[in-house]
Amino acid sequence: MTREEAEDEAERRRTAEPEMTWTVTERGGEWHVVRIGVVPHKSTGTATKPPPEAPQADPRDGRPDPNWGPG
């Protein structure tokens, strides 16, 4: 495929699939149409949520804290 043919094909694919990024590259004297990147997906939210907080001792339970000595 010549560079001109590859550029024409890349333009055709850009029109047919506008959510993708198409370009041309040369490898071994041949021109190829390649897709760059991936289609963006809607975030599920699981990767952005903070981890749950660890359980904490109830400060109202009346027991002295052994790290601070007797109350």
PQR file with spaces between the fields and no chain letter, atoms N, CA, C, O and H, PARSE charges and radii, in Angstrom:
ATOM       1  N    MET     1       0.861   -1.172    0.000 -0.4000 1.5000
ATOM       2  CA   MET     1       0.000    0.000    0.000 -0.0000 2.0000
ATOM       3  C    MET     1       0.901    1.227    0.000  0.5500 1.7000
ATOM       4  O    MET     1       1.864    1.295    0.764 -0.5500 1.4000
ATOM       5  N    THR     2       0.594    2.184   -0.845 -0.4000 1.5000
ATOM       6  CA   THR     2       1.365    3.429   -0.866 -0.0000 2.0000
ATOM       7  C    THR     2       0.895    4.331    0.280  0.5500 1.7000
ATOM       8  O    THR     2      -0.146    4.098    0.893 -0.5500 1.4000
ATOM       9  H    THR     2      -0.188    2.128   -1.465  0.4000 1.0000
ATOM      10  N    ARG     3       1.692    5.359    0.546 -0.4000 1.5000
ATOM      11  CA   ARG     3       1.319    6.285    1.610 -0.0000 2.0000
ATOM      12  C    ARG     3      -0.012    6.963    1.292  0.5500 1.7000
ATOM      13  O    ARG     3      -0.863    7.118    2.168 -0.5500 1.4000
ATOM      14  H    ARG     3       2.538    5.548    0.047  0.4000 1.0000
ATOM      15  N    GLU     4      -0.181    7.358    0.049 -0.4000 1.5000
ATOM      16  CA   GLU     4      -1.425    8.028   -0.344 -0.0000 2.0000
ATOM      17  C    GLU     4      -2.636    7.099   -0.149  0.5500 1.7000
ATOM      18  O    GLU     4      -3.674    7.537    0.348 -0.5500 1.4000
ATOM      19  H    GLU     4       0.510    7.232   -0.662  0.4000 1.0000
ATOM      20  N    GLU     5      -2.510    5.841   -0.532 -0.4000 1.5000
ATOM      21  CA   GLU     5      -3.597    4.874   -0.327 -0.0000 2.0000
ATOM      22  C    GLU     5      -3.886    4.680    1.161  0.5500 1.7000
ATOM      23  O    GLU     5      -5.043    4.590    1.571 -0.5500 1.4000
ATOM      24  H    GLU     5      -1.667    5.485   -0.936  0.4000 1.0000
ATOM      25  N    ALA     6      -2.820    4.615    1.964 -0.4000 1.5000
ATOM      26  CA   ALA     6      -2.994    4.449    3.417 -0.0000 2.0000
ATOM      27  C    ALA     6      -3.686    5.662    4.023  0.5500 1.7000
ATOM      28  O    ALA     6      -4.557    5.511    4.880 -0.5500 1.4000
ATOM      29  H    ALA     6      -1.880    4.688    1.631  0.4000 1.0000
ATOM      30  N    GLU     7      -3.312    6.856    3.592 -0.4000 1.5000
ATOM      31  CA   GLU     7      -3.953    8.065    4.119 -0.0000 2.0000
ATOM      32  C    GLU     7      -5.427    8.128    3.718  0.5500 1.7000
ATOM      33  O    GLU     7      -6.273    8.542    4.511 -0.5500 1.4000
ATOM      34  H    GLU     7      -2.605    6.978    2.896  0.4000 1.0000
ATOM      35  N    ASP     8      -5.727    7.722    2.501 -0.4000 1.5000
ATOM      36  CA   ASP     8      -7.131    7.676    2.067 -0.0000 2.0000
ATOM      37  C    ASP     8      -7.923    6.677    2.911  0.5500 1.7000
ATOM      38  O    ASP     8      -9.048    6.961    3.323 -0.5500 1.4000
ATOM      39  H    ASP     8      -5.040    7.386    1.857  0.4000 1.0000
ATOM      40  N    GLU     9      -7.336    5.518    3.165 -0.4000 1.5000
ATOM      41  CA   GLU     9      -8.006    4.495    3.977 -0.0000 2.0000
ATOM      42  C    GLU     9      -8.179    4.973    5.417  0.5500 1.7000
ATOM      43  O    GLU     9      -9.226    4.740    6.021 -0.5500 1.4000
ATOM      44  H    GLU     9      -6.422    5.288    2.830  0.4000 1.0000
ATOM      45  N    ALA    10      -7.172    5.636    5.971 -0.4000 1.5000
ATOM      46  CA   ALA    10      -7.272    6.164    7.332 -0.0000 2.0000
ATOM      47  C    ALA    10      -8.401    7.194    7.411  0.5500 1.7000
ATOM      48  O    ALA    10      -9.157    7.209    8.382 -0.5500 1.4000
ATOM      49  H    ALA    10      -6.322    5.826    5.481  0.4000 1.0000
ATOM      50  N    GLU    11      -8.519    8.042    6.408 -0.4000 1.5000
ATOM      51  CA   GLU    11      -9.592    9.045    6.397 -0.0000 2.0000
ATOM      52  C    GLU    11     -10.961    8.366    6.316  0.5500 1.7000
ATOM      53  O    GLU    11     -11.912    8.794    6.970 -0.5500 1.4000
ATOM      54  H    GLU    11      -7.905    8.030    5.619  0.4000 1.0000
ATOM      55  N    ARG    12     -11.054    7.306    5.509 -0.4000 1.5000
ATOM      56  CA   ARG    12     -12.312    6.562    5.403 -0.0000 2.0000
ATOM      57  C    ARG    12     -12.684    5.951    6.759  0.5500 1.7000
ATOM      58  O    ARG    12     -13.842    5.991    7.173 -0.5500 1.4000
ATOM      59  H    ARG    12     -10.282    6.958    4.978  0.4000 1.0000
ATOM      60  N    ARG    13     -11.696    5.393    7.432 -0.4000 1.5000
ATOM      61  CA   ARG    13     -11.965    4.782    8.747 -0.0000 2.0000
ATOM      62  C    ARG    13     -12.312    5.834    9.795  0.5500 1.7000
ATOM      63  O    ARG    13     -13.159    5.590   10.654 -0.5500 1.4000
ATOM      64  H    ARG    13     -10.755    5.360    7.096  0.4000 1.0000
ATOM      65  N    ARG    14     -11.669    7.004    9.738 -0.4000 1.5000
ATOM      66  CA   ARG    14     -12.011    8.089   10.679 -0.0000 2.0000
ATOM      67  C    ARG    14     -13.471    8.495   10.530  0.5500 1.7000
ATOM      68  O    ARG    14     -14.152    8.798   11.510 -0.5500 1.4000
ATOM      69  H    ARG    14     -10.980    7.203    9.040  0.4000 1.0000
ATOM      70  N    THR    15     -13.938    8.493    9.281 -0.4000 1.5000
ATOM      71  CA   THR    15     -15.332    8.843    9.018 -0.0000 2.0000
ATOM      72  C    THR    15     -16.265    7.738    9.494  0.5500 1.7000
ATOM      73  O    THR    15     -17.310    8.015   10.082 -0.5500 1.4000
ATOM      74  H    THR    15     -13.385    8.246    8.485  0.4000 1.0000
ATOM      75  N    ALA    16     -15.894    6.490    9.242 -0.4000 1.5000
ATOM      76  CA   ALA    16     -16.733    5.351    9.613 -0.0000 2.0000
ATOM      77  C    ALA    16     -16.741    5.097   11.116  0.5500 1.7000
ATOM      78  O    ALA    16     -17.756    4.674   11.669 -0.5500 1.4000
ATOM      79  H    ALA    16     -15.045    6.264    8.764  0.4000 1.0000
ATOM      80  N    GLU    17     -15.611    5.355   11.781 -0.4000 1.5000
ATOM      81  CA   GLU    17     -15.489    5.096   13.218 -0.0000 2.0000
ATOM      82  C    GLU    17     -14.888    6.324   13.910  0.5500 1.7000
ATOM      83  O    GLU    17     -13.711    6.311   14.271 -0.5500 1.4000
ATOM      84  H    GLU    17     -14.787    5.699   11.331  0.4000 1.0000
ATOM      85  N    PRO    18     -15.677    7.378   14.098 -0.5600 1.5000
ATOM      86  CA   PRO    18     -15.126    8.622   14.645  0.2800 2.0000
ATOM      87  C    PRO    18     -14.659    8.507   16.104  0.5500 1.7000
ATOM      88  O    PRO    18     -13.898    9.355   16.570 -0.5500 1.4000
ATOM      89  N    GLU    19     -15.098    7.481   16.823 -0.4000 1.5000
ATOM      90  CA   GLU    19     -14.670    7.335   18.215 -0.0000 2.0000
ATOM      91  C    GLU    19     -13.252    6.781   18.332  0.5500 1.7000
ATOM      92  O    GLU    19     -12.667    6.779   19.414 -0.5500 1.4000
ATOM      93  H    GLU    19     -15.715    6.792   16.444  0.4000 1.0000
ATOM      94  N    MET    20     -12.701    6.308   17.202 -0.4000 1.5000
ATOM      95  CA   MET    20     -11.335    5.771   17.173 -0.0000 2.0000
ATOM      96  C    MET    20     -10.382    6.801   16.566  0.5500 1.7000
ATOM      97  O    MET    20     -10.807    7.715   15.860 -0.5500 1.4000
ATOM      98  H    MET    20     -13.176    6.310   16.322  0.4000 1.0000
ATOM      99  N    THR    21      -9.091    6.640   16.852 -0.4000 1.5000
ATOM     100  CA   THR    21      -8.066    7.483   16.252 -0.0000 2.0000
ATOM     101  C    THR    21      -7.282    6.632   15.266  0.5500 1.7000
ATOM     102  O    THR    21      -6.670    5.635   15.648 -0.5500 1.4000
ATOM     103  H    THR    21      -8.746    5.898   17.426  0.4000 1.0000
ATOM     104  N    TRP    22      -7.301    7.025   14.003 -0.4000 1.5000
ATOM     105  CA   TRP    22      -6.625    6.285   12.936 -0.0000 2.0000
ATOM     106  C    TRP    22      -5.489    7.119   12.378  0.5500 1.7000
ATOM     107  O    TRP    22      -5.627    8.333   12.224 -0.5500 1.4000
ATOM     108  H    TRP    22      -7.798    7.835   13.693  0.4000 1.0000
ATOM     109  N    THR    23      -4.364    6.479   12.074 -0.4000 1.5000
ATOM     110  CA   THR    23      -3.226    7.153   11.459 -0.0000 2.0000
ATOM     111  C    THR    23      -2.515    6.160   10.554  0.5500 1.7000
ATOM     112  O    THR    23      -2.906    4.996   10.470 -0.5500 1.4000
ATOM     113  H    THR    23      -4.253    5.493   12.199  0.4000 1.0000
ATOM     114  N    VAL    24      -1.467    6.625    9.874 -0.4000 1.5000
ATOM     115  CA   VAL    24      -0.695    5.751    8.993 -0.0000 2.0000
ATOM     116  C    VAL    24       0.734    5.646    9.517  0.5500 1.7000
ATOM     117  O    VAL    24       1.248    6.571   10.146 -0.5500 1.4000
ATOM     118  H    VAL    24      -1.150    7.571    9.942  0.4000 1.0000
ATOM     119  N    THR    25       1.360    4.512    9.249 -0.4000 1.5000
ATOM     120  CA   THR    25       2.744    4.301    9.655 -0.0000 2.0000
ATOM     121  C    THR    25       3.430    3.429    8.607  0.5500 1.7000
ATOM     122  O    THR    25       2.783    2.657    7.900 -0.5500 1.4000
ATOM     123  H    THR    25       0.942    3.761    8.738  0.4000 1.0000
ATOM     124  N    GLU    26       4.745    3.568    8.523 -0.4000 1.5000
ATOM     125  CA   GLU    26       5.510    2.778    7.570 -0.0000 2.0000
ATOM     126  C    GLU    26       6.318    1.721    8.306  0.5500 1.7000
ATOM     127  O    GLU    26       7.005    2.010    9.285 -0.5500 1.4000
ATOM     128  H    GLU    26       5.270    4.195    9.098  0.4000 1.0000
ATOM     129  N    ARG    27       6.222    0.495    7.817 -0.4000 1.5000
ATOM     130  CA   ARG    27       7.004   -0.612    8.370 -0.0000 2.0000
ATOM     131  C    ARG    27       7.557   -1.426    7.205  0.5500 1.7000
ATOM     132  O    ARG    27       6.800   -1.945    6.385 -0.5500 1.4000
ATOM     133  H    ARG    27       5.663    0.260    7.022  0.4000 1.0000
ATOM     134  N    GLY    28       8.861   -1.531    7.143 -0.4000 1.5000
ATOM     135  CA   GLY    28       9.484   -2.346    6.107 -0.0000 2.0000
ATOM     136  C    GLY    28       9.165   -1.901    4.700  0.5500 1.7000
ATOM     137  O    GLY    28       9.067   -2.732    3.797 -0.5500 1.4000
ATOM     138  H    GLY    28       9.475   -1.109    7.810  0.4000 1.0000
ATOM     139  N    GLY    29       9.004   -0.621    4.495 -0.4000 1.5000
ATOM     140  CA   GLY    29       8.709   -0.109    3.166 -0.0000 2.0000
ATOM     141  C    GLY    29       7.239   -0.157    2.791  0.5500 1.7000
ATOM     142  O    GLY    29       6.867    0.308    1.714 -0.5500 1.4000
ATOM     143  H    GLY    29       9.084    0.054    5.229  0.4000 1.0000
ATOM     144  N    GLU    30       6.393   -0.709    3.654 -0.4000 1.5000
ATOM     145  CA   GLU    30       4.945   -0.785    3.414 -0.0000 2.0000
ATOM     146  C    GLU    30       4.239    0.205    4.338  0.5500 1.7000
ATOM     147  O    GLU    30       4.634    0.390    5.489 -0.5500 1.4000
ATOM     148  H    GLU    30       6.696   -1.087    4.530  0.4000 1.0000
ATOM     149  N    TRP    31       3.198    0.830    3.819 -0.4000 1.5000
ATOM     150  CA   TRP    31       2.395    1.753    4.616 -0.0000 2.0000
ATOM     151  C    TRP    31       1.175    1.024    5.153  0.5500 1.7000
ATOM     152  O    TRP    31       0.520    0.272    4.432 -0.5500 1.4000
ATOM     153  H    TRP    31       2.877    0.680    2.883  0.4000 1.0000
ATOM     154  N    HIS    32       0.871    1.255    6.440 -0.4000 1.5000
ATOM     155  CA   HIS    32      -0.241    0.580    7.107 -0.0000 2.0000
ATOM     156  C    HIS    32      -1.129    1.607    7.812  0.5500 1.7000
ATOM     157  O    HIS    32      -0.659    2.662    8.239 -0.5500 1.4000
ATOM     158  H    HIS    32       1.403    1.866    7.026  0.4000 1.0000
ATOM     159  N    VAL    33      -2.404    1.286    7.926 -0.4000 1.5000
ATOM     160  CA   VAL    33      -3.348    2.091    8.698 -0.0000 2.0000
ATOM     161  C    VAL    33      -3.429    1.460   10.076  0.5500 1.7000
ATOM     162  O    VAL    33      -3.665    0.259   10.200 -0.5500 1.4000
ATOM     163  H    VAL    33      -2.786    0.429    7.580  0.4000 1.0000
ATOM     164  N    VAL    34      -3.233    2.264   11.112 -0.4000 1.5000
ATOM     165  CA   VAL    34      -3.243    1.738   12.480 -0.0000 2.0000
ATOM     166  C    VAL    34      -4.189    2.546   13.352  0.5500 1.7000
ATOM     167  O    VAL    34      -4.416    3.736   13.131 -0.5500 1.4000
ATOM     168  H    VAL    34      -3.041    3.241   11.012  0.4000 1.0000
ATOM     169  N    ARG    35      -4.731    1.866   14.344 -0.4000 1.5000
ATOM     170  CA   ARG    35      -5.612    2.499   15.329 -0.0000 2.0000
ATOM     171  C    ARG    35      -4.779    2.818   16.561  0.5500 1.7000
ATOM     172  O    ARG    35      -3.975    1.999   17.005 -0.5500 1.4000
ATOM     173  H    ARG    35      -4.547    0.900   14.524  0.4000 1.0000
ATOM     174  N    ILE    36      -4.972    4.004   17.108 -0.4000 1.5000
ATOM     175  CA   ILE    36      -4.244    4.429   18.300 -0.0000 2.0000
ATOM     176  C    ILE    36      -5.213    4.498   19.466  0.5500 1.7000
ATOM     177  O    ILE    36      -6.324    5.010   19.328 -0.5500 1.4000
ATOM     178  H    ILE    36      -5.625    4.670   16.747  0.4000 1.0000
ATOM     179  N    GLY    37      -4.796    3.985   20.609 -0.4000 1.5000
ATOM     180  CA   GLY    37      -5.598    4.081   21.818 -0.0000 2.0000
ATOM     181  C    GLY    37      -6.761    3.111   21.830  0.5500 1.7000
ATOM     182  O    GLY    37      -6.875    2.232   20.976 -0.5500 1.4000
ATOM     183  H    GLY    37      -3.894    3.569   20.721  0.4000 1.0000
ATOM     184  N    VAL    38      -7.614    3.292   22.812 -0.4000 1.5000
ATOM     185  CA   VAL    38      -8.795    2.458   22.984 -0.0000 2.0000
ATOM     186  C    VAL    38     -10.014    3.342   23.133  0.5500 1.7000
ATOM     187  O    VAL    38      -9.897    4.543   23.377 -0.5500 1.4000
ATOM     188  H    VAL    38      -7.521    4.006   23.506  0.4000 1.0000
ATOM     189  N    VAL    39     -11.157    2.758   22.988 -0.4000 1.5000
ATOM     190  CA   VAL    39     -12.404    3.489   23.138 -0.0000 2.0000
ATOM     191  C    VAL    39     -12.578    3.841   24.617  0.5500 1.7000
ATOM     192  O    VAL    39     -12.454    2.957   25.464 -0.5500 1.4000
ATOM     193  H    VAL    39     -11.252    1.783   22.790  0.4000 1.0000
ATOM     194  N    PRO    40     -12.861    5.094   24.952 -0.5600 1.5000
ATOM     195  CA   PRO    40     -13.090    5.431   26.352  0.2800 2.0000
ATOM     196  C    PRO    40     -14.365    4.777   26.856  0.5500 1.7000
ATOM     197  O    PRO    40     -15.384    4.759   26.166 -0.5500 1.4000
ATOM     198  N    HIS    41     -14.296    4.250   28.049 -0.4000 1.5000
ATOM     199  CA   HIS    41     -15.448    3.604   28.656 -0.0000 2.0000
ATOM     200  C    HIS    41     -15.908    4.403   29.870  0.5500 1.7000
ATOM     201  O    HIS    41     -15.123    5.117   30.493 -0.5500 1.4000
ATOM     202  H    HIS    41     -13.467    4.265   28.609  0.4000 1.0000
ATOM     203  N    LYS    42     -17.160    4.276   30.186 -0.4000 1.5000
ATOM     204  CA   LYS    42     -17.691    4.946   31.357 -0.0000 2.0000
ATOM     205  C    LYS    42     -17.103    4.292   32.602  0.5500 1.7000
ATOM     206  O    LYS    42     -17.068    3.067   32.712 -0.5500 1.4000
ATOM     207  H    LYS    42     -17.798    3.696   29.680  0.4000 1.0000
ATOM     208  N    SER    43     -16.651    5.101   33.516 -0.4000 1.5000
ATOM     209  CA   SER    43     -16.057    4.590   34.744 -0.0000 2.0000
ATOM     210  C    SER    43     -17.100    3.875   35.578  0.5500 1.7000
ATOM     211  O    SER    43     -18.235    4.337   35.698 -0.5500 1.4000
ATOM     212  H    SER    43     -16.679    6.097   33.426  0.4000 1.0000
ATOM     213  N    THR    44     -16.714    2.750   36.152 -0.4000 1.5000
ATOM     214  CA   THR    44     -17.629    2.023   37.032 -0.0000 2.0000
ATOM     215  C    THR    44     -17.626    2.613   38.430  0.5500 1.7000
ATOM     216  O    THR    44     -18.526    2.349   39.227 -0.5500 1.4000
ATOM     217  H    THR    44     -15.792    2.375   36.054  0.4000 1.0000
ATOM     218  N    GLY    45     -16.607    3.417   38.725 -0.4000 1.5000
ATOM     219  CA   GLY    45     -16.545    4.057   40.037 -0.0000 2.0000
ATOM     220  C    GLY    45     -15.797    3.249   41.071  0.5500 1.7000
ATOM     221  O    GLY    45     -15.437    3.786   42.118 -0.5500 1.4000
ATOM     222  H    GLY    45     -15.876    3.632   38.078  0.4000 1.0000
ATOM     223  N    THR    46     -15.549    1.972   40.813 -0.4000 1.5000
ATOM     224  CA   THR    46     -14.908    1.154   41.832 -0.0000 2.0000
ATOM     225  C    THR    46     -13.454    1.542   42.054  0.5500 1.7000
ATOM     226  O    THR    46     -12.944    1.386   43.164 -0.5500 1.4000
ATOM     227  H    THR    46     -15.842    1.536   39.962  0.4000 1.0000
ATOM     228  N    ALA    47     -12.780    2.038   41.040 -0.4000 1.5000
ATOM     229  CA   ALA    47     -11.376    2.392   41.188 -0.0000 2.0000
ATOM     230  C    ALA    47     -11.195    3.740   41.867  0.5500 1.7000
ATOM     231  O    ALA    47     -10.093    4.051   42.318 -0.5500 1.4000
ATOM     232  H    ALA    47     -13.194    2.165   40.138  0.4000 1.0000
ATOM     233  N    THR    48     -12.238    4.543   41.952 -0.4000 1.5000
ATOM     234  CA   THR    48     -12.101    5.875   42.519 -0.0000 2.0000
ATOM     235  C    THR    48     -12.662    5.993   43.929  0.5500 1.7000
ATOM     236  O    THR    48     -12.459    7.014   44.587 -0.5500 1.4000
ATOM     237  H    THR    48     -13.134    4.290   41.586  0.4000 1.0000
ATOM     238  N    LYS    49     -13.360    4.972   44.403 -0.4000 1.5000
ATOM     239  CA   LYS    49     -13.908    5.035   45.755 -0.0000 2.0000
ATOM     240  C    LYS    49     -12.815    4.745   46.774  0.5500 1.7000
ATOM     241  O    LYS    49     -11.999    3.848   46.563 -0.5500 1.4000
ATOM     242  H    LYS    49     -13.524    4.143   43.868  0.4000 1.0000
ATOM     243  N    PRO    50     -12.787    5.489   47.874 -0.5600 1.5000
ATOM     244  CA   PRO    50     -11.789    5.193   48.899  0.2800 2.0000
ATOM     245  C    PRO    50     -12.148    3.880   49.595  0.5500 1.7000
ATOM     246  O    PRO    50     -13.314    3.486   49.611 -0.5500 1.4000
ATOM     247  N    PRO    51     -11.156    3.205   50.168 -0.5600 1.5000
ATOM     248  CA   PRO    51     -11.457    1.961   50.867  0.2800 2.0000
ATOM     249  C    PRO    51     -12.309    2.249   52.104  0.5500 1.7000
ATOM     250  O    PRO    51     -12.273    3.358   52.636 -0.5500 1.4000
ATOM     251  N    PRO    52     -13.063    1.271   52.556 -0.5600 1.5000
ATOM     252  CA   PRO    52     -13.871    1.507   53.759  0.2800 2.0000
ATOM     253  C    PRO    52     -12.969    1.743   54.967  0.5500 1.7000
ATOM     254  O    PRO    52     -11.858    1.218   55.046 -0.5500 1.4000
ATOM     255  N    GLU    53     -13.466    2.538   55.896 -0.4000 1.5000
ATOM     256  CA   GLU    53     -12.686    2.824   57.096 -0.0000 2.0000
ATOM     257  C    GLU    53     -12.694    1.622   58.024  0.5500 1.7000
ATOM     258  O    GLU    53     -13.688    0.905   58.143 -0.5500 1.4000
ATOM     259  H    GLU    53     -14.368    2.964   55.832  0.4000 1.0000
ATOM     260  N    ALA    54     -11.557    1.425   58.677 -0.4000 1.5000
ATOM     261  CA   ALA    54     -11.446    0.325   59.637 -0.0000 2.0000
ATOM     262  C    ALA    54     -12.303    0.636   60.855  0.5500 1.7000
ATOM     263  O    ALA    54     -12.476    1.803   61.206 -0.5500 1.4000
ATOM     264  H    ALA    54     -10.750    2.007   58.580  0.4000 1.0000
ATOM     265  N    PRO    55     -12.842   -0.391   61.501 -0.5600 1.5000
ATOM     266  CA   PRO    55     -13.639   -0.138   62.696  0.2800 2.0000
ATOM     267  C    PRO    55     -12.792    0.523   63.782  0.5500 1.7000
ATOM     268  O    PRO    55     -11.628    0.174   63.979 -0.5500 1.4000
ATOM     269  N    GLN    56     -13.384    1.461   64.464 -0.4000 1.5000
ATOM     270  CA   GLN    56     -12.695    2.185   65.545 -0.0000 2.0000
ATOM     271  C    GLN    56     -13.341    1.832   66.882  0.5500 1.7000
ATOM     272  O    GLN    56     -14.536    1.547   66.963 -0.5500 1.4000
ATOM     273  H    GLN    56     -14.329    1.745   64.304  0.4000 1.0000
ATOM     274  N    ALA    57     -12.523    1.859   67.918 -0.4000 1.5000
ATOM     275  CA   ALA    57     -13.059    1.612   69.259 -0.0000 2.0000
ATOM     276  C    ALA    57     -14.000    2.747   69.646  0.5500 1.7000
ATOM     277  O    ALA    57     -13.747    3.907   69.321 -0.5500 1.4000
ATOM     278  H    ALA    57     -11.553    2.091   67.853  0.4000 1.0000
ATOM     279  N    ASP    58     -15.058    2.421   70.325 -0.4000 1.5000
ATOM     280  CA   ASP    58     -16.013    3.428   70.769 -0.0000 2.0000
ATOM     281  C    ASP    58     -15.406    4.178   71.946  0.5500 1.7000
ATOM     282  O    ASP    58     -15.131    3.573   72.982 -0.5500 1.4000
ATOM     283  H    ASP    58     -15.263    1.478   70.589  0.4000 1.0000
ATOM     284  N    PRO    59     -15.192    5.490   71.808 -0.5600 1.5000
ATOM     285  CA   PRO    59     -14.560    6.244   72.906  0.2800 2.0000
ATOM     286  C    PRO    59     -15.462    6.358   74.126  0.5500 1.7000
ATOM     287  O    PRO    59     -15.008    6.804   75.179 -0.5500 1.4000
ATOM     288  N    ARG    60     -16.729    5.968   74.011 -0.4000 1.5000
ATOM     289  CA   ARG    60     -17.658    6.092   75.125 -0.0000 2.0000
ATOM     290  C    ARG    60     -17.794    4.799   75.913  0.5500 1.7000
ATOM     291  O    ARG    60     -18.663    4.707   76.780 -0.5500 1.4000
ATOM     292  H    ARG    60     -17.098    5.606   73.155  0.4000 1.0000
ATOM     293  N    ASP    61     -16.961    3.793   75.641 -0.4000 1.5000
ATOM     294  CA   ASP    61     -17.178    2.504   76.284 -0.0000 2.0000
ATOM     295  C    ASP    61     -16.669    2.444   77.720  0.5500 1.7000
ATOM     296  O    ASP    61     -16.952    1.462   78.406 -0.5500 1.4000
ATOM     297  H    ASP    61     -16.255    3.868   74.937  0.4000 1.0000
ATOM     298  N    GLY    62     -15.920    3.459   78.221 -0.4000 1.5000
ATOM     299  CA   GLY    62     -15.526    3.521   79.617 -0.0000 2.0000
ATOM     300  C    GLY    62     -14.264    2.744   79.941  0.5500 1.7000
ATOM     301  O    GLY    62     -13.767    2.838   81.063 -0.5500 1.4000
ATOM     302  H    GLY    62     -15.690    4.257   77.664  0.4000 1.0000
ATOM     303  N    ARG    63     -13.742    1.999   79.020 -0.4000 1.5000
ATOM     304  CA   ARG    63     -12.505    1.266   79.317 -0.0000 2.0000
ATOM     305  C    ARG    63     -11.319    2.185   79.132  0.5500 1.7000
ATOM     306  O    ARG    63     -11.296    2.969   78.183 -0.5500 1.4000
ATOM     307  H    ARG    63     -14.146    1.923   78.109  0.4000 1.0000
ATOM     308  N    PRO    64     -10.338    2.113   80.007 -0.5600 1.5000
ATOM     309  CA   PRO    64      -9.147    2.958   79.842  0.2800 2.0000
ATOM     310  C    PRO    64      -8.332    2.469   78.640  0.5500 1.7000
ATOM     311  O    PRO    64      -8.300    1.280   78.322 -0.5500 1.4000
ATOM     312  N    ASP    65      -7.698    3.402   78.007 -0.4000 1.5000
ATOM     313  CA   ASP    65      -6.839    3.080   76.877 -0.0000 2.0000
ATOM     314  C    ASP    65      -5.488    2.624   77.427  0.5500 1.7000
ATOM     315  O    ASP    65      -4.819    3.397   78.114 -0.5500 1.4000
ATOM     316  H    ASP    65      -7.724    4.368   78.265  0.4000 1.0000
ATOM     317  N    PRO    66      -5.067    1.379   77.140 -0.5600 1.5000
ATOM     318  CA   PRO    66      -3.800    0.892   77.709  0.2800 2.0000
ATOM     319  C    PRO    66      -2.590    1.664   77.212  0.5500 1.7000
ATOM     320  O    PRO    66      -1.527    1.610   77.831 -0.5500 1.4000
ATOM     321  N    ASN    67      -2.731    2.364   76.133 -0.4000 1.5000
ATOM     322  CA   ASN    67      -1.603    3.156   75.642 -0.0000 2.0000
ATOM     323  C    ASN    67      -1.425    4.464   76.415  0.5500 1.7000
ATOM     324  O    ASN    67      -0.368    5.090   76.336 -0.5500 1.4000
ATOM     325  H    ASN    67      -3.594    2.408   75.631  0.4000 1.0000
ATOM     326  N    TRP    68      -2.433    4.875   77.146 -0.4000 1.5000
ATOM     327  CA   TRP    68      -2.366    6.142   77.875 -0.0000 2.0000
ATOM     328  C    TRP    68      -2.287    5.925   79.395  0.5500 1.7000
ATOM     329  O    TRP    68      -2.191    6.892   80.150 -0.5500 1.4000
ATOM     330  H    TRP    68      -3.292    4.367   77.210  0.4000 1.0000
ATOM     331  N    GLY    69      -2.324    4.711   79.828 -0.4000 1.5000
ATOM     332  CA   GLY    69      -2.257    4.416   81.253 -0.0000 2.0000
ATOM     333  C    GLY    69      -3.632    4.496   81.882  0.5500 1.7000
ATOM     334  O    GLY    69      -4.622    4.744   81.194 -0.5500 1.4000
ATOM     335  H    GLY    69      -2.402    3.926   79.214  0.4000 1.0000
ATOM     336  N    PRO    70      -3.697    4.287   83.180 -0.5600 1.5000
ATOM     337  CA   PRO    70      -5.014    4.308   83.863  0.2800 2.0000
ATOM     338  C    PRO    70      -5.627    5.692   83.792  0.5500 1.7000
ATOM     339  O    PRO    70      -4.942    6.714   83.825 -0.5500 1.4000
ATOM     340  N    GLY    71      -6.951    5.680   83.693 -0.4000 1.5000
ATOM     341  CA   GLY    71      -7.729    6.884   83.509 -0.0000 2.0000
ATOM     342  C    GLY    71      -7.615    7.820   84.620  0.5500 1.7000
ATOM     343  O    GLY    71      -8.227    8.887   84.594 -0.5500 1.4000
ATOM     344  H    GLY    71      -7.507    4.850   83.666  0.4000 1.0000
